[in-house]
Amino acid sequence: MFSDPTSHFITLPNRPIVQANGETTQGPLELHYWEWKGHQPTILFCHAASFHGRCYDRIINEALHGYHVISLDFR
């Protein structure tokens, strides 16, 4: 049985942000994550470089179906 996750954004105010030129500024940082509803415990996935927050869909849907899962989407 497969379930579709919901997409969420959370904004963290006044965070240091490193710009492309190396300068650091203060401002809001917006993070994106995917959430599969289910029972505890909550399982957190963090992907490697060059991947995305949905790269673990198959594992989550087949091996962890029914658990509460959060997968961060580092863009």
Secondary structure, DSSP 8 states (H G I E B T S, - for coil): -----EEEEEEEEEEEEE-TTS-EEEEEEEEEEEEE--EEEEEEEE--TT--TTTTHHHHHHHSTTEEEEEEE--
